[in-house]
């Protein structure tokens, strides 16, 4: 015999509703992503280019960080 749930039924219903809503949202996002990926006008950026752009951005942001010696003071 399965163990009796200690979660109130309204909480279980709310959790089930939230799970169903999240599932619907997630499936919608995946479908939109697939449509975009299949679009012949979609611009693909190579992984190496993304890494290069991130490195440039990271270097710019690091300029605004305090020096390690200043932070230790």
mmCIF file of the C-alpha atoms, coordinates in Angstrom:
data_MODEL
# 
_entry.id   MODEL 
# 
loop_
_atom_site.group_PDB 
_atom_site.id 
_atom_site.type_symbol 
_atom_site.label_atom_id 
_atom_site.label_alt_id 
_atom_site.label_comp_id 
_atom_site.label_asym_id 
_atom_site.label_entity_id 
_atom_site.label_seq_id 
_atom_site.pdbx_PDB_ins_code 
_atom_site.Cartn_x 
_atom_site.Cartn_y 
_atom_site.Cartn_z 
_atom_site.occupancy 
_atom_site.B_iso_or_equiv 
_atom_site.pdbx_formal_charge 
_atom_site.auth_seq_id 
_atom_site.auth_comp_id 
_atom_site.auth_asym_id 
_atom_site.auth_atom_id 
_atom_site.pdbx_PDB_model_num 
ATOM 1  C CA . UNK A 1 1  ? 0.000  0.000  0.000   1.00 0.00 ? 1  UNK A CA 1 
ATOM 2  C CA . UNK A 1 2  ? 1.516  3.391  -0.981  1.00 0.00 ? 2  UNK A CA 1 
ATOM 3  C CA . UNK A 1 3  ? 2.372  5.848  1.764   1.00 0.00 ? 3  UNK A CA 1 
ATOM 4  C CA . UNK A 1 4  ? -0.227 8.510  2.405   1.00 0.00 ? 4  UNK A CA 1 
ATOM 5  C CA . UNK A 1 5  ? 0.831  11.975 1.252   1.00 0.00 ? 5  UNK A CA 1 
ATOM 6  C CA . UNK A 1 6  ? 1.354  14.564 3.955   1.00 0.00 ? 6  UNK A CA 1 
ATOM 7  C CA . UNK A 1 7  ? 1.084  17.427 1.438   1.00 0.00 ? 7  UNK A CA 1 
ATOM 8  C CA . UNK A 1 8  ? -2.318 19.142 1.447   1.00 0.00 ? 8  UNK A CA 1 
ATOM 9  C CA . UNK A 1 9  ? -4.305 18.438 -1.723  1.00 0.00 ? 9  UNK A CA 1 
ATOM 10 C CA . UNK A 1 10 ? -4.492 22.135 -2.687  1.00 0.00 ? 10 UNK A CA 1 
ATOM 11 C CA . UNK A 1 11 ? -0.686 22.314 -2.570  1.00 0.00 ? 11 UNK A CA 1 
ATOM 12 C CA . UNK A 1 12 ? -0.417 19.209 -4.746  1.00 0.00 ? 12 UNK A CA 1 
ATOM 13 C CA . UNK A 1 13 ? -2.850 20.736 -7.251  1.00 0.00 ? 13 UNK A CA 1 
ATOM 14 C CA . UNK A 1 14 ? -0.938 24.030 -7.260  1.00 0.00 ? 14 UNK A CA 1 
ATOM 15 C CA . UNK A 1 15 ? 2.348  22.161 -7.825  1.00 0.00 ? 15 UNK A CA 1 
ATOM 16 C CA . UNK A 1 16 ? 0.804  20.160 -10.667 1.00 0.00 ? 16 UNK A CA 1 
ATOM 17 C CA . UNK A 1 17 ? -0.557 23.370 -12.229 1.00 0.00 ? 17 UNK A CA 1 
ATOM 18 C CA . UNK A 1 18 ? 2.839  25.060 -11.911 1.00 0.00 ? 18 UNK A CA 1 
ATOM 19 C CA . UNK A 1 19 ? 4.581  22.041 -13.446 1.00 0.00 ? 19 UNK A CA 1 
ATOM 20 C CA . UNK A 1 20 ? 2.129  21.967 -16.359 1.00 0.00 ? 20 UNK A CA 1 
ATOM 21 C CA . UNK A 1 21 ? 2.554  25.716 -16.947 1.00 0.00 ? 21 UNK A CA 1 
ATOM 22 C CA . UNK A 1 22 ? 6.341  25.405 -16.895 1.00 0.00 ? 22 UNK A CA 1 
ATOM 23 C CA . UNK A 1 23 ? 6.213  22.452 -19.284 1.00 0.00 ? 23 UNK A CA 1 
ATOM 24 C CA . UNK A 1 24 ? 4.031  24.424 -21.719 1.00 0.00 ? 24 UNK A CA 1 
ATOM 25 C CA . UNK A 1 25 ? 6.376  27.426 -21.512 1.00 0.00 ? 25 UNK A CA 1 
ATOM 26 C CA . UNK A 1 26 ? 9.463  25.240 -22.004 1.00 0.00 ? 26 UNK A CA 1 
ATOM 27 C CA . UNK A 1 27 ? 7.992  23.454 -25.028 1.00 0.00 ? 27 UNK A CA 1 
ATOM 28 C CA . UNK A 1 28 ? 7.033  26.818 -26.532 1.00 0.00 ? 28 UNK A CA 1 
ATOM 29 C CA . UNK A 1 29 ? 10.590 28.128 -26.059 1.00 0.00 ? 29 UNK A CA 1 
ATOM 30 C CA . UNK A 1 30 ? 12.075 25.017 -27.663 1.00 0.00 ? 30 UNK A CA 1 
ATOM 31 C CA . UNK A 1 31 ? 9.707  25.279 -30.632 1.00 0.00 ? 31 UNK A CA 1 
ATOM 32 C CA . UNK A 1 32 ? 10.591 28.964 -31.090 1.00 0.00 ? 32 UNK A CA 1 
ATOM 33 C CA . UNK A 1 33 ? 14.297 28.115 -30.949 1.00 0.00 ? 33 UNK A CA 1 
ATOM 34 C CA . UNK A 1 34 ? 13.910 25.375 -33.522 1.00 0.00 ? 34 UNK A CA 1 
ATOM 35 C CA . UNK A 1 35 ? 11.969 27.691 -35.834 1.00 0.00 ? 35 UNK A CA 1 
ATOM 36 C CA . UNK A 1 36 ? 14.707 30.310 -35.514 1.00 0.00 ? 36 UNK A CA 1 
ATOM 37 C CA . UNK A 1 37 ? 17.461 27.746 -36.117 1.00 0.00 ? 37 UNK A CA 1 
ATOM 38 C CA . UNK A 1 38 ? 15.663 26.471 -39.221 1.00 0.00 ? 38 UNK A CA 1 
ATOM 39 C CA . UNK A 1 39 ? 15.171 29.984 -40.624 1.00 0.00 ? 39 UNK A CA 1 
ATOM 40 C CA . UNK A 1 40 ? 17.419 30.382 -43.684 1.00 0.00 ? 40 UNK A CA 1 
ATOM 41 C CA . UNK A 1 41 ? 18.048 33.999 -42.631 1.00 0.00 ? 41 UNK A CA 1 
ATOM 42 C CA . UNK A 1 42 ? 19.409 32.925 -39.247 1.00 0.00 ? 42 UNK A CA 1 
ATOM 43 C CA . UNK A 1 43 ? 22.951 34.191 -38.671 1.00 0.00 ? 43 UNK A CA 1 
ATOM 44 C CA . UNK A 1 44 ? 25.214 31.596 -37.080 1.00 0.00 ? 44 UNK A CA 1 
ATOM 45 C CA . UNK A 1 45 ? 28.222 32.784 -35.114 1.00 0.00 ? 45 UNK A CA 1 
ATOM 46 C CA . UNK A 1 46 ? 31.098 30.277 -34.858 1.00 0.00 ? 46 UNK A CA 1 
ATOM 47 C CA . UNK A 1 47 ? 32.080 29.158 -31.367 1.00 0.00 ? 47 UNK A CA 1 
ATOM 48 C CA . UNK A 1 48 ? 35.565 30.633 -31.755 1.00 0.00 ? 48 UNK A CA 1 
ATOM 49 C CA . UNK A 1 49 ? 34.078 34.051 -32.566 1.00 0.00 ? 49 UNK A CA 1 
ATOM 50 C CA . UNK A 1 50 ? 31.822 33.908 -29.513 1.00 0.00 ? 50 UNK A CA 1 
ATOM 51 C CA . UNK A 1 51 ? 34.846 33.054 -27.357 1.00 0.00 ? 51 UNK A CA 1 
ATOM 52 C CA . UNK A 1 52 ? 36.805 35.952 -28.857 1.00 0.00 ? 52 UNK A CA 1 
ATOM 53 C CA . UNK A 1 53 ? 33.972 38.416 -28.212 1.00 0.00 ? 53 UNK A CA 1 
ATOM 54 C CA . UNK A 1 54 ? 33.575 37.161 -24.637 1.00 0.00 ? 54 UNK A CA 1 
ATOM 55 C CA . UNK A 1 55 ? 37.315 37.522 -24.027 1.00 0.00 ? 55 UNK A CA 1 
ATOM 56 C CA . UNK A 1 56 ? 37.204 41.136 -25.231 1.00 0.00 ? 56 UNK A CA 1 
ATOM 57 C CA . UNK A 1 57 ? 34.176 41.887 -23.039 1.00 0.00 ? 57 UNK A CA 1 
ATOM 58 C CA . UNK A 1 58 ? 35.750 40.156 -20.043 1.00 0.00 ? 58 UNK A CA 1 
ATOM 59 C CA . UNK A 1 59 ? 38.960 42.183 -20.471 1.00 0.00 ? 59 UNK A CA 1 
ATOM 60 C CA . UNK A 1 60 ? 36.944 45.421 -20.614 1.00 0.00 ? 60 UNK A CA 1 
ATOM 61 C CA . UNK A 1 61 ? 34.994 44.508 -17.477 1.00 0.00 ? 61 UNK A CA 1 
ATOM 62 C CA . UNK A 1 62 ? 38.143 43.480 -15.608 1.00 0.00 ? 62 UNK A CA 1 
ATOM 63 C CA . UNK A 1 63 ? 39.523 46.993 -16.132 1.00 0.00 ? 63 UNK A CA 1 
ATOM 64 C CA . UNK A 1 64 ? 36.812 48.235 -13.766 1.00 0.00 ? 64 UNK A CA 1 
ATOM 65 C CA . UNK A 1 65 ? 37.688 45.807 -10.966 1.00 0.00 ? 65 UNK A CA 1 
ATOM 66 C CA . UNK A 1 66 ? 39.926 47.028 -8.160  1.00 0.00 ? 66 UNK A CA 1 
ATOM 67 C CA . UNK A 1 67 ? 43.490 45.693 -8.128  1.00 0.00 ? 67 UNK A CA 1 
ATOM 68 C CA . UNK A 1 68 ? 44.043 42.705 -5.854  1.00 0.00 ? 68 UNK A CA 1 
ATOM 69 C CA . UNK A 1 69 ? 46.369 44.788 -3.667  1.00 0.00 ? 69 UNK A CA 1 
ATOM 70 C CA . UNK A 1 70 ? 43.698 47.516 -3.304  1.00 0.00 ? 70 UNK A CA 1 
ATOM 71 C CA . UNK A 1 71 ? 41.040 44.927 -2.428  1.00 0.00 ? 71 UNK A CA 1 
ATOM 72 C CA . UNK A 1 72 ? 43.299 43.408 0.269   1.00 0.00 ? 72 UNK A CA 1 
ATOM 73 C CA . UNK A 1 73 ? 43.740 46.794 1.998   1.00 0.00 ? 73 UNK A CA 1 
# 
